[in-house]
Structure formats: structure tokens, C-alpha cells
Amino acid sequence: MAMSRRKFLQVCGLGLGTAAVGALAGCGGSDSGASTGAASADGSVANKDKPVVFFNRQPSNSSTGELDMNALKWNDKTYYVGFDAQQGGELEGQMVLEYIQKNIDTIDRNGDGIIGYVLAIGDVGHNDSIARTRGCRKILGTGVEKDGAIISEAAGTNTDGSSSVVQDGELEVNGKKYIIRELASQEMKNSAGATWDAATAGNALSSWASSFGDQIDVIISNNDGMGMAMFNAWSKDNKVPTFGYDANSDAVAAIAEGYAGTISQNPAVQAYLTLRLLRNALDGVDINTGISTADDAGNVLAESDYKYSEEDRSYYAMNLEVTADNASDFSDSTKLYETAQSQLDSSKSPSKKVWLDIYNAADNFLSSTYQPLLQKYDKLLNLQVEYIGGDGQTESNITNRLGNPGEYDAFAINMVKTDNGSSYTSLLA
């Protein structure tokens, strides 16, 4: 005889409130849950009260950069994990400046007294891309301020130095003055709308090189995916220093072949924090357990490798410079953090189900570095994670696969666009 819905809920041990309705499919063994086959989520917790960690893309206004506090304070178990974007952007600029100063006798390829660089911006509306562009322009002296902040939009072509978006910087080395000029910059978006696009960056550099190649002395990219495409397309053969960001394995390996440098986002710290915050919230322990204070297994992070901003509920990993001097230390981008590699006791931290998405399954950093680290940490933290790969273009490609949040205990969210925090929280409301 068919079981009534009320009786079904009672058999499952659920109440009849909102949480129970959301968890209905979880008790019935729906095949839409995690591929791991772990037990369904605890239906006694309403979806709106479950732990949420946004990572890699901070909820914010893509035009102004203003943080979306409605998303960041969705509930008392909501956090963001990323890296210190301002520190990283300025570190990238400093790395470029130091290289120019060190190689000043040979870097001006056509001897015109102008150190010309081109910049692959990536996504003009992404907070991290904005910070990297601003950081480089600030350190190189090419930034123009508007409303108290350096302009981060693309300059287009600026070989004559007339752009209103950037200005010429000045550098004096060994008593000789040089001009530093941003010759060209653009967002790297393909015809389908995907940003940070490596193929677009490679094509852009080929176009710039054919138009004003001997003026290009330095190439700067806001990530290694674009940087390596530019390196392989032109700069490697022409021995033009190329700088990226992310410390992807292929980029670190390419330093031996002439890739000038990159910035490590400290991905082992980021991946650990992403899942650790969920674990701590699920266990009901102090949120900094295993972070600032060692857990029972001895896992802990050094204070110098991250910082926490209580105001915006965000944990930021500190960036690290990677050059020919220390590249060997970063050869394995999926190496776990040295003092956070111990298995948690399952009797104290029982298995829980997590829904986690990667905004673009083809993104080099996220797919080749971040996700492999997450997959190592999820086992150590006793988390059964379902990984969802997006197309990098449409939010609905991801949100449509969160049709039954009641099956999960926690959520880790990597948005396509930083404006779209509500696209996810509305599903949990």
C-alpha cells in the first residue's frame, strides 16, 4: 500500500516544516545527490541555516567592487575564502619592476627609451582582476586615479601614450631616465562570452606583435592561463619576459624556459580553508579550529600565510612571488600545506555531504590546482564532496544542478559572476 507523504516524513524522522520538504528526496535515495553514495543530509537543519563558503569569486558589484554583504552574511555560518587581492596585485607589479631594474641594459628592445608592456586583463568585472590591474599600474607608475581609485578598465591600444585610462610612468636607473608605457591592454573574452580566455590572449598578442612588436619589452598577464598562451604564441621565441599569476605547474616549469615569473595564491591554504570552514561549522566547534589553533590531529596554519577580515567575513591567503630564484619550491602546485595534512577522527567529525561547484571546468588554475587540492583535503576532513563543473559563461548552468539542496549538509560556491550571490542563496531560502 502506498505510504502517505506525512507518514513518509515521520518514517524518515523529519518534522513537517520547510526543512523537511527540502529534505524529502534525500530520504528516498534520489539519484540526484552526490556520486559518492554517502548518507543524505540531516533534514533537521533548514537549508537556509546550513554552512556556506563562497570561494575564488567574492560576492560583489562587478562595476564598483562593493562587497555584497547580503551574500557574505547570508547566515552566521557564511564565509568567503580567497587571497589578498590588493597585496597580490602590488606584489605582481613589484616583481615586474624589479625585473626591469635588474635587466635595464637589455630590456629596451628597440632602444627608444620607452619600456613598453602589454597587459592581458582577463575579466574586467572580477575583483581579483581589478586588483591585479590596479596593483601593476600603481607600482609601474602608469595608473590614473578616478574617484580615489586607480582605473582598472582596458586601455585598448596606447602606443602613443595618449590614453586617458593610463599614463606614462617614469623610472630612473643608474642615472638614466626611462618611460614606462602600457602599450595595449584588453579584457580576454571569447565569442561565447567566457572570460580569462587563453586562446583570446594568444591571438591578441599575435595581433599586437604584428602591429608594434619591437616596442613590446614586457608582457603582463592577470593569470597564468593567458600568460602561458602568450608565452607560447610569441614571447618565448622572441625572448620577451612574460609575467603571470597563479603559479600553475606549467607556468612554474616554463620559468626554466624563459617565463619570467608568477604569483602563487597560496592555493593549499585556500583549498584547506574552503573545506575547513565548512567542517568546523558542521561540527559546531570554534571556527578557527585547525586554522589559528591546532585541532586534535595537529592541523594548523601559520599566521603569516593568511588573514581574516571580520568586517567582510573573509579569509584571505597571502600571495607569494615565484621567480627563477625559488621556482623549484613551487614545482608541485597540488602539494598539501605542510602542517595541515592529518586525518580527522571520524567519531568527532563524522562524514558529511558537501555540494561544491567550479565556475568553469576548463579554468586552468581551478581545474589543475584548486580542485585536486580540494579532493585531497575532502578525504582528510571526512567530507563527501560532489564537484560540479560549470561552463564559465552562464550561472544557470550551475544553479540548475542545485535542484535539491536538502540532500547536502553544506555548500561551497564559486560563481560565474561576482554579482550573482543571490542566485545561490535564493535556492537555500
Kinemage of the C-alpha trace (Angstrom):
@kinemage 1
@onewidth
@group {chain A} dominant
@subgroup {mainchain}
@vectorlist {calphas} color= white
{ca met a 1} P 0.000 0.000 0.000
{ca ala a 2} L 1.329 3.475 -0.889
{ca met a 3} L 2.719 5.436 2.072
{ca ser a 4} L 1.263 8.892 2.693
{ca arg a 5} L 3.604 11.885 2.471
{ca arg a 6} L 3.063 12.654 6.187
{ca lys a 7} L 3.857 9.072 7.151
{ca phe a 8} L 6.897 9.113 4.841
{ca leu a 9} L 8.306 12.147 6.644
{ca gln a 10} L 7.685 10.592 10.026
{ca val a 11} L 9.439 7.369 8.997
{ca cys a 12} L 12.412 9.443 7.869
{ca gly a 13} L 12.490 11.106 11.263
{ca leu a 14} L 11.675 14.546 9.868
{ca gly a 15} L 9.362 17.265 11.040
{ca leu a 16} L 6.828 18.761 8.658
{ca gly a 17} L 8.384 22.217 8.285
{ca thr a 18} L 10.293 23.826 5.438
{ca ala a 19} L 13.433 21.805 6.125
{ca ala a 20} L 11.522 18.540 5.848
{ca val a 21} L 10.068 19.466 2.475
{ca gly a 22} L 13.568 20.321 1.205
{ca ala a 23} L 14.927 17.030 2.511
{ca leu a 24} L 12.122 14.787 1.202
{ca ala a 25} L 14.095 13.393 -1.736
{ca gly a 26} L 17.125 12.799 0.495
{ca cys a 27} L 15.390 10.065 2.452
{ca gly a 28} L 14.170 8.292 -0.659
{ca gly a 29} L 17.640 7.686 -2.088
{ca ser a 30} L 17.289 10.072 -5.027
{ca asp a 31} L 19.971 9.632 -7.689
{ca ser a 32} L 20.455 13.396 -7.979
{ca gly a 33} L 22.703 13.558 -4.933
{ca ala a 34} L 26.452 13.086 -4.547
{ca ser a 35} L 28.038 10.414 -6.690
{ca thr a 36} L 29.888 9.176 -3.606
{ca gly a 37} L 26.782 7.448 -2.293
{ca ala a 38} L 27.204 8.977 1.166
{ca ala a 39} L 24.255 9.257 3.520
{ca ser a 40} L 21.813 12.071 2.891
{ca ala a 41} L 21.997 15.347 4.771
{ca asp a 42} L 20.443 15.793 8.183
{ca gly a 43} L 16.951 17.022 7.406
{ca ser a 44} L 16.623 18.637 10.844
{ca val a 45} L 18.662 21.628 9.603
{ca ala a 46} L 16.899 24.058 7.269
{ca asn a 47} L 18.762 24.782 4.042
{ca lys a 48} L 18.912 28.475 4.936
{ca asp a 49} L 20.860 27.604 8.101
{ca lys a 50} L 23.481 25.332 6.539
{ca pro a 51} L 27.149 26.389 6.213
{ca val a 52} L 28.053 28.272 3.027
{ca val a 53} L 31.521 29.217 1.783
{ca phe a 54} L 31.940 31.379 -1.293
{ca phe a 55} L 35.418 30.935 -2.767
{ca asn a 56} L 37.626 32.346 -5.531
{ca arg a 57} L 34.995 34.893 -6.577
{ca gln a 58} L 33.957 37.251 -3.807
{ca pro a 59} L 30.300 38.338 -3.849
{ca ser a 60} L 30.487 41.944 -5.031
{ca asn a 61} L 29.316 44.523 -7.542
{ca ser a 62} L 31.309 43.898 -10.725
{ca ser a 63} L 31.165 47.596 -11.655
{ca thr a 64} L 32.095 49.237 -8.354
{ca gly a 65} L 33.765 46.402 -6.448
{ca glu a 66} L 31.459 46.995 -3.465
{ca leu a 67} L 31.063 43.794 -1.466
{ca asp a 68} L 27.695 42.067 -1.432
{ca met a 69} L 27.176 41.830 2.311
{ca asn a 70} L 23.756 40.227 1.870
{ca ala a 71} L 25.533 37.196 0.433
{ca leu a 72} L 28.555 37.338 2.755
{ca lys a 73} L 26.248 37.489 5.778
{ca trp a 74} L 23.658 35.069 4.423
{ca asn a 75} L 23.716 33.280 7.763
{ca asp a 76} L 26.078 33.010 10.724
{ca lys a 77} L 27.924 30.141 9.011
{ca thr a 78} L 28.723 32.004 5.775
{ca tyr a 79} L 32.280 32.994 4.811
{ca tyr a 80} L 34.407 33.855 1.794
{ca val a 81} L 37.786 32.301 1.017
{ca gly a 82} L 40.191 33.866 -1.436
{ca phe a 83} L 43.501 35.646 -1.279
{ca asp a 84} L 44.625 39.167 -0.512
{ca ala a 85} L 43.960 40.627 -3.948
{ca gln a 86} L 45.486 44.048 -3.278
{ca gln a 87} L 48.658 42.569 -1.796
{ca gly a 88} L 48.899 40.132 -4.709
{ca gly a 89} L 48.378 42.780 -7.382
{ca glu a 90} L 51.066 45.015 -5.930
{ca leu a 91} L 53.388 42.034 -5.494
{ca glu a 92} L 52.968 41.234 -9.203
{ca gly a 93} L 53.770 44.842 -10.100
{ca gln a 94} L 56.804 44.829 -7.813
{ca met a 95} L 58.059 41.615 -9.407
{ca val a 96} L 57.842 43.229 -12.852
{ca leu a 97} L 59.517 46.441 -11.699
{ca glu a 98} L 62.401 44.592 -10.068
{ca tyr a 99} L 62.953 42.567 -13.236
{ca ile a 100} L 63.069 45.745 -15.340
{ca gln a 101} L 65.557 47.368 -12.970
{ca lys a 102} L 67.742 44.272 -12.881
{ca asn a 103} L 67.766 43.908 -16.672
{ca ile a 104} L 67.685 47.568 -17.644
{ca asp a 105} L 70.671 47.276 -20.006
{ca thr a 106} L 68.941 44.759 -22.270
{ca ile a 107} L 65.204 45.101 -21.740
{ca asp a 108} L 64.587 48.088 -24.055
{ca arg a 109} L 64.488 46.032 -27.255
{ca asn a 110} L 64.375 48.894 -29.782
{ca gly a 111} L 66.398 51.378 -27.708
{ca asp a 112} L 63.736 54.099 -27.764
{ca gly a 113} L 63.970 54.801 -24.040
{ca ile a 114} L 60.427 53.515 -23.509
{ca ile a 115} L 59.849 50.280 -21.590
{ca gly a 116} L 56.630 49.155 -23.235
{ca tyr a 117} L 54.363 46.483 -21.807
{ca val a 118} L 51.090 44.870 -22.839
{ca leu a 119} L 48.518 43.656 -20.325
{ca ala a 120} L 46.045 40.761 -20.518
{ca ile a 121} L 43.319 41.858 -18.098
{ca gly a 122} L 41.151 38.743 -18.055
{ca asp a 123} L 37.737 39.735 -16.691
{ca val a 124} L 37.241 43.487 -16.246
{ca gly a 125} L 34.460 42.902 -13.696
{ca his a 126} L 36.300 40.427 -11.474
{ca asn a 127} L 37.568 41.834 -8.161
{ca asp a 128} L 40.845 39.937 -8.398
{ca ser a 129} L 41.467 41.063 -11.972
{ca ile a 130} L 40.709 44.642 -10.962
{ca ala a 131} L 43.168 44.412 -8.058
{ca arg a 132} L 45.925 42.945 -10.243
{ca thr a 133} L 45.496 45.612 -12.904
{ca arg a 134} L 45.487 48.370 -10.296
{ca gly a 135} L 48.459 46.869 -8.470
{ca cys a 136} L 50.636 46.664 -11.565
{ca arg a 137} L 49.693 50.154 -12.741
{ca lys a 138} L 50.328 51.572 -9.267
{ca ile a 139} L 53.809 50.081 -8.927
{ca leu a 140} L 54.824 50.856 -12.521
{ca gly a 141} L 53.516 54.413 -12.271
{ca thr a 142} L 51.066 54.026 -15.146
{ca gly a 143} L 47.859 54.244 -13.100
{ca val a 144} L 45.387 57.092 -13.373
{ca glu a 145} L 43.161 57.760 -10.376
{ca lys a 146} L 39.455 58.408 -10.612
{ca asp a 147} L 37.189 58.808 -7.582
{ca gly a 148} L 40.051 57.810 -5.296
{ca ala a 149} L 40.968 54.543 -7.063
{ca ile a 150} L 43.213 53.604 -9.956
{ca ile a 151} L 41.255 52.982 -13.155
{ca ser a 152} L 41.213 49.269 -13.972
{ca glu a 153} L 39.475 49.235 -17.331
{ca ala a 154} L 41.226 48.272 -20.554
{ca ala a 155} L 43.192 50.969 -22.376
{ca gly a 156} L 42.891 49.433 -25.841
{ca thr a 157} L 45.888 50.472 -27.947
{ca asn a 158} L 48.090 53.194 -26.463
{ca thr a 159} L 51.368 53.137 -28.381
{ca asp a 160} L 51.481 56.950 -28.500
{ca gly a 161} L 50.785 57.371 -24.794
{ca ser a 162} L 47.622 59.424 -25.312
{ca ser a 163} L 45.141 57.221 -23.446
{ca ser a 164} L 43.109 58.780 -20.644
{ca val a 165} L 42.840 55.413 -18.871
{ca val a 166} L 46.597 55.101 -18.214
{ca gln a 167} L 49.570 57.452 -18.142
{ca asp a 168} L 53.289 57.146 -18.792
{ca gly a 169} L 55.353 56.189 -15.781
{ca glu a 170} L 58.950 57.241 -15.158
{ca leu a 171} L 61.882 55.164 -13.988
{ca glu a 172} L 65.456 56.206 -13.292
{ca val a 173} L 68.171 53.540 -13.159
{ca asn a 174} L 71.907 54.267 -12.974
{ca gly a 175} L 71.298 57.944 -13.640
{ca lys a 176} L 69.302 57.341 -16.834
{ca lys a 177} L 65.577 58.033 -17.122
{ca tyr a 178} L 63.126 55.765 -18.908
{ca ile a 179} L 59.423 55.959 -19.695
{ca ile a 180} L 57.217 53.010 -18.770
{ca arg a 181} L 54.209 52.779 -21.062
{ca glu a 182} L 51.215 50.456 -21.230
{ca leu a 183} L 51.166 49.925 -24.995
{ca ala a 184} L 47.939 47.928 -25.033
{ca ser a 185} L 45.518 46.121 -22.747
{ca gln a 186} L 42.203 44.343 -23.156
{ca glu a 187} L 39.743 42.010 -21.489
{ca met a 188} L 40.253 38.463 -22.737
{ca lys a 189} L 36.699 37.352 -23.549
{ca asn a 190} L 35.910 34.882 -26.305
{ca ser a 191} L 32.957 34.974 -28.697
{ca ala a 192} L 30.923 32.703 -26.406
{ca gly a 193} L 31.353 35.131 -23.510
{ca ala a 194} L 33.901 33.219 -21.396
{ca thr a 195} L 36.498 35.474 -19.765
{ca trp a 196} L 40.147 34.870 -18.808
{ca asp a 197} L 40.295 33.101 -22.168
{ca ala a 198} L 43.768 31.778 -23.019
{ca ala a 199} L 43.191 31.437 -26.776
{ca thr a 200} L 41.940 35.030 -26.965
{ca ala a 201} L 45.069 36.210 -25.138
{ca gly a 202} L 47.353 34.321 -27.515
{ca asn a 203} L 45.567 35.813 -30.517
{ca ala a 204} L 45.675 39.302 -29.005
{ca leu a 205} L 49.431 39.135 -28.516
{ca ser a 206} L 49.948 37.893 -32.073
{ca ser a 207} L 47.962 40.890 -33.298
{ca trp a 208} L 49.887 43.327 -31.097
{ca ala a 209} L 53.204 41.809 -32.146
{ca ser a 210} L 52.409 42.204 -35.834
{ca ser a 211} L 51.477 45.855 -35.266
{ca phe a 212} L 54.147 47.076 -32.862
{ca gly a 213} L 56.228 44.040 -31.909
{ca asp a 214} L 59.617 45.722 -31.411
{ca gln a 215} L 58.056 48.143 -28.923
{ca ile a 216} L 56.928 45.312 -26.631
{ca asp a 217} L 59.527 44.834 -23.900
{ca val a 218} L 57.404 43.134 -21.205
{ca ile a 219} L 54.201 41.063 -21.163
{ca ile a 220} L 51.951 41.035 -18.100
{ca ser a 221} L 49.031 38.679 -17.643
{ca asn a 222} L 46.495 38.589 -14.826
{ca asn a 223} L 46.668 34.801 -14.784
{ca asp a 224} L 48.980 32.038 -15.987
{ca gly a 225} L 46.437 30.530 -18.361
{ca met a 226} L 46.555 33.651 -20.530
{ca gly a 227} L 50.233 34.215 -19.749
{ca met a 228} L 51.282 30.790 -20.996
{ca ala a 229} L 49.201 31.202 -24.155
{ca met a 230} L 51.025 34.459 -24.852
{ca phe a 231} L 54.373 32.924 -23.960
{ca asn a 232} L 53.884 30.017 -26.345
{ca ala a 233} L 52.374 32.166 -29.098
{ca trp a 234} L 55.186 34.694 -29.344
{ca ser a 235} L 57.212 35.804 -26.336
{ca lys a 236} L 59.146 32.571 -25.790
{ca asp a 237} L 60.647 32.642 -29.275
{ca asn a 238} L 61.261 36.376 -29.095
{ca lys a 239} L 62.715 36.213 -25.577
{ca val a 240} L 60.343 38.810 -24.141
{ca pro a 241} L 59.815 38.423 -20.360
{ca thr a 242} L 56.277 37.290 -19.536
{ca phe a 243} L 54.705 37.501 -16.084
{ca gly a 244} L 51.599 35.679 -14.931
{ca tyr a 245} L 49.627 34.904 -11.811
{ca asp a 246} L 48.550 31.625 -10.112
{ca ala a 247} L 51.813 29.605 -10.143
{ca asn a 248} L 50.237 26.858 -12.252
{ca ser a 249} L 52.525 23.860 -12.716
{ca asp a 250} L 53.117 24.514 -16.422
{ca ala a 251} L 53.974 28.161 -15.753
{ca val a 252} L 56.407 27.312 -12.950
{ca ala a 253} L 58.060 24.713 -15.202
{ca ala a 254} L 58.288 27.304 -18.005
{ca ile a 255} L 60.387 29.622 -15.831
{ca ala a 256} L 63.355 27.446 -16.798
{ca glu a 257} L 62.491 28.226 -20.447
{ca gly a 258} L 62.213 31.972 -20.014
{ca tyr a 259} L 58.827 32.634 -18.417
{ca ala a 260} L 59.839 35.479 -16.132
{ca gly a 261} L 57.701 34.908 -13.065
{ca thr a 262} L 54.315 34.343 -11.478
{ca ile a 263} L 52.475 34.828 -8.207
{ca ser a 264} L 51.307 31.947 -6.050
{ca gln a 265} L 47.896 32.464 -4.477
{ca asn a 266} L 48.937 30.008 -1.788
{ca pro a 267} L 46.326 27.555 -3.150
{ca ala a 268} L 46.987 24.908 -0.488
{ca val a 269} L 45.892 27.441 2.137
{ca gln a 270} L 42.835 28.491 0.122
{ca ala a 271} L 41.634 24.959 -0.595
{ca tyr a 272} L 42.148 23.947 3.026
{ca leu a 273} L 40.241 26.978 4.312
{ca thr a 274} L 37.377 26.390 1.860
{ca leu a 275} L 36.614 22.965 3.307
{ca arg a 276} L 37.911 23.551 6.830
{ca leu a 277} L 35.418 26.357 7.498
{ca leu a 278} L 32.576 24.068 6.414
{ca arg a 279} L 33.924 21.261 8.603
{ca asn a 280} L 34.174 23.499 11.660
{ca ala a 281} L 30.685 24.915 11.157
{ca leu a 282} L 29.252 21.421 10.732
{ca asp a 283} L 30.999 20.216 13.892
{ca gly a 284} L 29.877 23.236 15.903
{ca val a 285} L 33.415 23.997 17.067
{ca asp a 286} L 35.262 27.310 17.130
{ca ile a 287} L 35.529 28.476 13.525
{ca asn a 288} L 39.326 28.833 13.753
{ca thr a 289} L 39.911 25.245 14.862
{ca gly a 290} L 42.697 23.802 12.726
{ca ile a 291} L 43.388 27.298 11.403
{ca ser a 292} L 44.781 29.640 14.063
{ca thr a 293} L 44.662 26.959 16.760
{ca ala a 294} L 45.680 23.353 16.200
{ca asp a 295} L 42.964 20.711 16.098
{ca asp a 296} L 43.248 17.332 17.838
{ca ala a 297} L 45.156 15.948 14.842
{ca gly a 298} L 47.659 18.815 14.883
{ca asn a 299} L 46.458 20.670 11.774
{ca val a 300} L 47.159 24.413 11.914
{ca leu a 301} L 48.124 27.334 9.630
{ca ala a 302} L 50.908 29.840 10.176
{ca glu a 303} L 49.659 33.357 10.898
{ca ser a 304} L 51.840 34.734 8.099
{ca asp a 305} L 50.010 32.691 5.448
{ca tyr a 306} L 46.510 34.124 5.848
{ca lys a 307} L 44.458 36.881 7.412
{ca tyr a 308} L 40.828 37.169 8.469
{ca ser a 309} L 38.637 40.227 7.979
{ca glu a 310} L 35.758 40.045 10.428
{ca glu a 311} L 34.083 43.026 8.783
{ca asp a 312} L 33.551 41.216 5.482
{ca arg a 313} L 33.650 37.654 6.897
{ca ser a 314} L 36.501 36.774 4.589
{ca tyr a 315} L 39.639 34.665 4.942
{ca tyr a 316} L 42.483 35.702 2.659
{ca ala a 317} L 45.590 33.669 1.817
{ca met a 318} L 48.780 35.695 1.403
{ca asn a 319} L 50.420 35.666 -2.032
{ca leu a 320} L 53.980 34.553 -2.759
{ca glu a 321} L 56.356 35.620 -5.520
{ca val a 322} L 57.704 32.861 -7.798
{ca thr a 323} L 60.781 33.550 -9.923
{ca ala a 324} L 63.844 31.707 -11.170
{ca asp a 325} L 65.311 32.053 -7.672
{ca asn a 326} L 62.679 29.883 -5.945
{ca ala a 327} L 60.697 28.129 -8.695
{ca ser a 328} L 61.809 24.685 -7.509
{ca asp a 329} L 59.863 25.253 -4.270
{ca phe a 330} L 56.623 25.520 -6.275
{ca ser a 331} L 57.088 22.673 -8.742
{ca asp a 332} L 54.110 20.743 -7.329
{ca ser a 333} L 51.093 23.061 -7.238
{ca thr a 334} L 48.917 20.391 -5.591
{ca lys a 335} L 51.166 19.788 -2.595
{ca leu a 336} L 49.262 19.967 0.685
{ca tyr a 337} L 50.084 22.576 3.299
{ca glu a 338} L 52.945 21.299 5.440
{ca thr a 339} L 51.157 21.451 8.789
{ca ala a 340} L 47.646 20.577 7.571
{ca gln a 341} L 47.879 17.004 6.330
{ca ser a 342} L 46.471 14.933 9.199
{ca gln a 343} L 43.296 12.841 9.071
{ca leu a 344} L 40.443 13.896 11.335
{ca asp a 345} L 38.823 11.420 13.723
{ca ser a 346} L 35.534 10.358 12.120
{ca ser a 347} L 33.938 9.804 15.529
{ca lys a 348} L 34.338 13.525 16.258
{ca ser a 349} L 33.982 14.768 12.674
{ca pro a 350} L 31.565 12.333 11.017
{ca ser a 351} L 31.065 12.134 7.253
{ca lys a 352} L 29.016 14.985 5.785
{ca lys a 353} L 27.853 15.798 2.264
{ca val a 354} L 29.015 18.970 0.503
{ca trp a 355} L 27.857 20.465 -2.800
{ca leu a 356} L 30.719 22.359 -4.466
{ca asp a 357} L 30.932 23.984 -7.887
{ca ile a 358} L 33.804 25.171 -10.060
{ca tyr a 359} L 32.525 28.054 -12.201
{ca asn a 360} L 34.446 26.884 -15.270
{ca ala a 361} L 35.586 23.280 -15.619
{ca ala a 362} L 38.127 24.452 -18.209
{ca asp a 363} L 39.767 27.081 -15.993
{ca asn a 364} L 43.429 26.117 -15.720
{ca phe a 365} L 44.067 27.196 -12.132
{ca leu a 366} L 40.823 25.868 -10.694
{ca ser a 367} L 40.885 22.545 -12.552
{ca ser a 368} L 44.584 21.711 -12.358
{ca thr a 369} L 45.453 23.156 -8.953
{ca tyr a 370} L 42.484 24.099 -6.760
{ca gln a 371} L 40.221 21.106 -7.349
{ca pro a 372} L 42.983 18.479 -6.957
{ca leu a 373} L 43.848 20.090 -3.608
{ca leu a 374} L 40.198 20.079 -2.565
{ca gln a 375} L 39.972 16.400 -3.460
{ca lys a 376} L 42.888 15.635 -1.172
{ca tyr a 377} L 41.538 17.706 1.702
{ca asp a 378} L 37.985 16.372 1.491
{ca lys a 379} L 39.193 12.905 2.488
{ca leu a 380} L 41.264 14.249 5.390
{ca leu a 381} L 38.288 16.254 6.642
{ca asn a 382} L 35.758 13.414 6.210
{ca leu a 383} L 33.693 15.337 3.677
{ca gln a 384} L 31.862 13.647 0.816
{ca val a 385} L 32.000 16.336 -1.863
{ca glu a 386} L 30.072 16.418 -5.102
{ca tyr a 387} L 32.039 18.514 -7.610
{ca ile a 388} L 30.042 20.421 -10.226
{ca gly a 389} L 31.862 21.862 -13.248
{ca gly a 390} L 30.343 24.921 -14.955
{ca asp a 391} L 30.779 26.273 -18.478
{ca gly a 392} L 32.301 29.582 -17.365
{ca gln a 393} L 29.548 31.568 -19.077
{ca thr a 394} L 26.102 31.088 -17.530
{ca glu a 395} L 25.138 30.913 -13.874
{ca ser a 396} L 22.136 28.711 -14.657
{ca asn a 397} L 24.444 26.005 -15.990
{ca ile a 398} L 25.468 25.551 -12.344
{ca thr a 399} L 22.415 26.600 -10.337
{ca asn a 400} L 20.181 24.240 -12.314
{ca arg a 401} L 22.183 21.421 -10.762
{ca leu a 402} L 21.371 22.520 -7.233
{ca gly a 403} L 17.787 21.406 -7.518
{ca asn a 404} L 17.695 19.517 -4.224
{ca pro a 405} L 19.794 21.326 -1.596
{ca gly a 406} L 18.143 19.269 1.124
{ca glu a 407} L 20.452 16.383 0.201
{ca tyr a 408} L 23.539 18.287 1.334
{ca asp a 409} L 24.908 19.447 4.658
{ca ala a 410} L 26.925 22.397 3.355
{ca phe a 411} L 27.741 24.337 0.198
{ca ala a 412} L 30.926 25.741 -1.387
{ca ile a 413} L 30.117 28.226 -4.147
{ca asn a 414} L 32.289 29.533 -6.989
{ca met a 415} L 30.152 31.953 -9.008
{ca val a 416} L 30.445 32.737 -12.704
{ca lys a 417} L 29.853 36.423 -11.979
{ca thr a 418} L 30.590 38.097 -8.662
{ca asp a 419} L 27.184 39.837 -8.734
{ca asn a 420} L 25.259 36.581 -8.542
{ca gly a 421} L 25.429 35.541 -4.895
{ca ser a 422} L 21.651 35.744 -4.627
{ca ser a 423} L 21.291 33.195 -7.453
{ca tyr a 424} L 22.567 30.628 -4.973
{ca thr a 425} L 21.230 31.869 -1.654
{ca ser a 426} L 17.721 32.133 -3.114
{ca leu a 427} L 17.831 28.383 -3.687
{ca leu a 428} L 18.532 27.907 0.014
{ca ala a 429} L 15.944 30.437 1.230
